[in-house]
Amino acid sequence: MNVLCSYFGPTFAAALLAGGVAGAIGFRRRDRRNLALIAGLVVTLAMAALWHGPFGAAARFTSIVERNARATLDFYEMSEVTAHLHRDPLTRRLILSGRADDFQSNELVRTMETLPGISSASWSAAGGGPPLIAEGSAIAVRGFLFGLLLA
């Protein structure tokens, strides 16, 4: 299974369910429509945050992506180069460090960007991109809206 599907899939599915329930309640009772929709959206965002942190999806995502990056570096016999995801906040940007010549550094960036779950790769830590939890929350909101549509 794709790394992104294992992180974003359960978030989308839970939000889809929450959107369906909130829509079924909100669209039947006009007097409680706004309350049901707002409560459903709050539950959706709370589930996304719980999935990211306490349920450990972000840690699993990080370990899988960094393990794949290390395996790629080992395949190319680049033992002096390390790769880790940008943190504070956690993003899908891979930061490379270590010794490599110009050709190796350019090709490693290109190769690492093809790994599943990586949005970009670079040799500098400047500018990390959108936080992973924000991307997860955006997917959850899309799932919630799709659930409302199905309701």
Summary of the structure (lengths in Angstrom):
residues: 151
radius of gyration: 19.3
end to end distance: 28.9
largest distance: 66.7
contacts: 493
relative contact order: 0.22
helix: 65%
strand: 9%
